[in-house]
Amino acid sequence: MTDERPTVDGRHPARVLEELVAHALRLAETWPEWDGRPLRVADRVYTPHKAVRRLADHLLDHLAEVEARLAGEAPLPDHWHASASTTPADLAPFTAEDLDEARSRLTRLAQIWSVRLRAIDDERLDRAEDAAWTLREVAHHLAGSAFYADAVGDLSKRA
């Protein structure tokens, strides 16, 4: 994690993640239109498969962190390659079937997050633990994962 603490707004953290996934899936509905050319953003490239992979990986990574912390365990160290890595699978065509799979994967992750976060009281969501972000801050940090979907964007508007 970076040293900069995430900005927290008045939304419940479960709502933040539900909205994140809904936003990504709205964009993903246009991705079967993808022409196969990776989209460059700064020094990285993105594709529909990579956007889904990175969003799912980020949600999974921080879900494991939250569950470990709630169990009193140390979270596993971060060894993800993140968006620096583009795999051959990332370059595959993105079909209607891929969209269905992404929808299933991401909505289930959002549901797990939502159920978990709604079961945690405000005191625990906001409890400071050493230099770690609060659990509420972790959820709000994940809202930034919209970047991956936004990097591919709405392909129905692409010329």
Secondary structure, DSSP 4 states (H G I P E B T S, - for coil): --SSPPP--SS-HHHHHHHHHHHHHHHHTTGGG--SPPEEETTEEE-HHHHHHHHHHHHHHHHHHHHHHHTT-PPPPP---GGG---GGGGS---HHHHHHHHHHHHHHHHHHHHHHHTS-HHHHT--BTTBPPHHHHHHHHGGGHHHHHHH--GGG--
